[in-house]
Amino acid sequence: MSKRLLHIIYLAFIALLFSCSSDVVDELPLLTRAQLSIGLVDNGEADRQEEIKSIRFIVFSNASGDVKLNVNELIKLDTPGTATDITAQVLKVTPNDDMMVIVIANEPQGLASALSSVTSSSQLREINYDIATILDDDGEIVSTTGMPMTGVIRDISVASDQTKTVEMVIERAVARVDIFLEAIDGGAMTGYTAGSTTVTLHNFTHGSYFVMGNEANGTRDNANPSKNYGKVKANVSDSDLLTETWTASTSEMWAYSSAAGAKNRKLLSSFYVAERTFRSDYSDRLAVSMTNVLKGPPDVTGVTGKVIETITKVDDKGTPVAQPFTEIRRNNVYQITARVGKIGIQILTITVEDWGEVKNIDLSIGL
């Protein structure tokens, strides 16, 4: 499974003035050529880089008022590669001092027509997609599409005869839930059994709005609401709440070890889920069931429909801060760990990561 990598977009706006011949009656508009160079900030592990297969650029003028489409262009890469390998792309845009730029990488095939037809900001904001359409039979991202990613940045001004460079971030348009099993304490044992140990995730969804602003770009969680862009699903119906079960296909058992580099925690299963906020009564929060978790042969245990209610995030000073679990946010990895000790099992410790900088979220339940 890939972890989050910040995809940094460098937009170098280079203004060119096109002269007109004297016999042309209607003067052509001044055009600005925008050169967009895409780079990638990663952790040095090549197998964790997302491959980019296509890029769509949608640019709106007068973004704070009478919004007008400036550019809507899809570029399919002949040789897909990571962002660090992609050569600069060139767009021609009409000069404007209030632009909004949307970058979409690896757009799902099912959205190609809707995205190509976008002429307004409000139309783009309303586009829905089903993340099930980008998953294969094993629940992994379809290789022919790649991981869909989006980014939005505002307050871009491009004038004639000007070179402008802007940096922005694009993020994955899905979230992921990872389920781990961990042995703790001296001598504690745990494991799973082929065909017997199961993990079930309850109350997740696959439907989402496609394009969303980014905190790093100032277009999400901005103190000025007019600068934010995008919508999040809320109050989904019971019929949209999904359940999926993973069953172990192999057997393994291990004991806790304090040795350096010991792997006391192992991944069991992963689920891609859609971004959304929970209901006001939290009746649709995520829940987890586990069966036949080994805690030293022949003992087994599990948990049924345990709802994740309270989370503890680590703030920017490294201090744990408790808060209710209120939403699933795109570009996050939600890690749930069943911890097995000598005196029993604690399920669950949950940590949330944003595919990059770790934000810890903890919840412990004793069985």
N, C-alpha and C positions, 0 to 999 in steps of 0.2 A: 504494500500500500504506500502511496506517495504521501509525503507530508507537504504542508503548504510552503510555497515559494512565492515571494513577492515578485511580481512581474512589473518591472518599471518601464514605463513608456516615455520616451523622450520625443517631444514634439518640437521640431525646429521649423518655425514658420519663416519662410524666406519670401519676401515680397518682390514681385516683378511687375514692372509697368509695361503694358503692351501698347505700342503706338499704333495709330490708325492712319491709313492713307488719306490724302486730302479729298478723294472722291467718294468716301464713305459718308452717307448722310447721317445715320444713327451711330453715335459714338459707342464703341464696345465698352462694357464695364471693366473697371480695373480689376485685375485678377491677382491673387496672391498664391504663390506656390508654397505648399506646406510639405516639408520633408520630415517624416516621422521615423525615428530610429528606435528600435525596440531592443532593450537589454534585459538581463535577468540577474537578480541578486539571489544567490543560492548558498547552500551550506557546504558546497564542494563535492557533494555526492551526485554523480551523474545520473544514477538510476532514480533519483528523486525529482528530476526535472520533468516538467510537463512538456509534451511535444505539441507544438502549434502547427495546425494544418491549414487554417484559414483565419483571416482577419477582416472584420467589417468596421469601417469608419463612418459614423454618422455625426455630422456637424450641424448645429443649429445657430443661426444668427438671432440677435435681439432676444437673447434667452430670458431676460427679465421682463419682457413686455410682449409685443406682438411677434411671437416666435416664428421664424421662417426657416425652412430647410435650406441648408447651404450645400451639404455633400452627403450622399449615401452611396458608399462604394464598397463592394466585397472584393477582397484579394485572396485568391486561392494560391497557396504556395506550391510550386512545382516539386520542391524537395522539402517536405516538412522537417522541422527541427526544433530544438529548444530556442527560446527567445534570443539567447546570446549568439545564435548562428544565423539569425534572420537579417537580411540586408535591408537597408532603409527603403521605405515606400514613399512615393511622392503623390500628393494630392493638390489639386487646384481649387482654391476657395476664394470667394468674394470677400474683400476686406470688411471687417466689422469690429467694433470695440466691446461687444458683449456676446462672445461665443460660448457655447457649451459643446464639449467633445465627448462622444461615447465611443468606446472601443469594445468590440465583441470578438473574442477569439473562439474558434471551434464551435460555431453556431450549429445547433442540432438541425439535421436535414429537414425535419418537419416544420421548422420555423423559417426556412429560407424564404418562402413566398411572403409571409407576413412581414419579415424584416426588410425585404426588398421593396415592399409597398409602403414603408413608413414615410410619411410626409410631415408629421407633426410630433411634438414632444409628448403630448397627451396620448397619442396613439401608441407610441413606443412603450410608455409606462404601463399600458393595459395588457400587453402581450403576456399570455400564460404559456407555460410549458409543463409537460409531464416528464419528470426525470426518469421514469421507467423506460421511456423510449431511448434513452442513452445508455441503458444497462444491458449486458448480455445475459445468457442463461445462468452464468455463475455469479451474477450480481456485480460484475466489474464494468467499468466504463468501456463502451464499444470502441474498439481501436480505430475504426474508420472515421469516427467523429472526433474522438479525443475529449479532454475535459473542457466543458464550456466555461468561459471566463468573461467577465464584464467589468468595465470601469467607466466612471463618469467624472468629468471635471468641468468647472464653470469659471466665469470671470476671465476668459481668455480674450485678449485684444490683439488684433493683427492689422497693421496698417500697411499701406503701400511703401515699398522701398525700405522694409524693416525686416530684421531677422529676430525671431522670437523663439526661445527655448522654454518648454514647460515639461515638468516631470509629473507623472501620474502612476497610479497603481491599478492593476486589474486583479480581480479575485475570482476564485471558483464560485460557480453559481449553484453549488450544492453544499450540504453538510454531510458529515459521516459519523457513525456511531461504531466504536470499536469495543469489543468485549474481551477482557483479559482474565486469566486465572493466575493467582500468585500464591506461592508458599511463603509464610512468614514465621518468625520465631525459630529458635534452634531445634532442628530435627523434625519440624512439621513437614507433612507430605500432602501432596494433592495430585490431581490428574484427571484424565477423561478416558472414556471407553467408547470404542467404535460402535455405532449403531444404538448407543444408549444415552450418552451425555448429550443434552440439547440446551440451546439458548434460544429464547423467544423474545423478540422486541415487539412491544405493543404500542399502539397509538401514534405511529409515525405516519407521515403523509408523503405523497409523490408530486402533488400539484403545487406550483409556485409561480409568482410573477418572475419574468426572466431578467430584466435589467434593474439593477439597484446601484445606488451611489455607494461611495466608499469613504469610510471615516478618514483614511489617510489623505484623501483628495478633498476633504471638506464638504462632501456631498451626502454624508450620512452622519447623524448625530450632531449636526451643526447647531450651535446655539441660535442661529438665525434660520428659522424653518424654511424661508424662501430659498435658501441655498441647498436644501436637501432634495434628493431626487429618488423616486421609486416608491413602491408599495409592498407591503408584507401581508400575506394571507392571515386572516383572523377568523375566529368562530367557525371553524370548518365543521361540516356536518358529520354525524356519526358514520355515515356511509363512506366518508372519505378517510376514515381512520383505518390503518392497515396493521396487520400482524404477519410476521415472518419468523420462521423457525430454522435454525441451523442445527444439524445433527453431525456429531463427530464421525469422520470416516476412518480415523485411525485411533489407536490407543497409545497413551503415554502417561507416565507417572514420574514425579520428581520430588526431591526433598529440598528443604531450604538449605542454602549454603551461604556462609559469610565470606567465602573466598572472593578475591577481587575478580570482577568480570563475570560472576555467577549469574545465570539467567533464571531468577526466581519467578519472574512473571512472563507468561507466554500468551500470545494472541490466539483467541479461539475463533472469532468471527467478526465481520464488519458489515455494516448496512449503510447505504447511501440514502439520505433522507432530505426532504424539502424544508426550506426556510418557512417559519410561521411563528405567530404568537399564540399562546394558550388562551383558553377562555378565562373569563373573570373568576369563575369558580374552580378553575384548574382541573376540571373533570376530564380533560383530554391530554394531560401530561404524559410524557413517556413512562413506560413501565417495562420491567424486565422479569422474565421467568427463567429459571435454570433447573434442570433435573439431572440426577445421577452425577453430581460432582464428588469425586473421590476425596476423602480426608484421612487416608491411611486405611489400607485394606483390612477388613471388608466394608468399612463404613462408607456410606454415601449420604449426600444431603442435597438440598436445593432451596429454591425460593420461588414463590408463585405470585406473579403479577405485582411485584414490588414497585410502587410509584416513586419516581424521583421528585421529591418535594422541595428540598432545601439545598442550596449550593453555597460553597464558600470560595470566592474568587480572591486571588492575590492582587492587590492594587499596585500602582506604579512604584510604591515604596517597599513592596515585598511583604506587606501586612495582610493576613487573611481577613476577608470581610464577608460575613454571612449575608445571604439574601435569598429571596424566593426564586425558584426556577420558573421563569416566565416565558421563555422563548427558545426556539431553535434558530440559530443564525447561520447563514451561509458562510462558507470558508472556515468553519470551525470543525474541529475533530472532538467528539464527545467520547471520552475514554471511561469505560465502566469496568471496575476490577473487583472480582470476587476474591477475597483474601482468606486464606486457610491457615490457621495457627494450631498449636498443640491443644488449645482448650476449645477449639471449634472453628466455625467459619464466621467471618464478617462479610456480608454482602450488602452494600456495595460501596466501594470507594470510587468516586467518579471524578475525573479530571477533564477539563475542557482545554483544548489547544486550538489556536487559530491558524494551523498549518504553518506556524512560524514561531513567533515569540510565545512562550508557554504561559497560559493563564490557568492556574490550578483551581479546580472546583471539587470539593470533597463531600462525600456523603457516606456514612458508615451505618450498616444495619447488622445487628447481631442475630444469629439464628439460635 
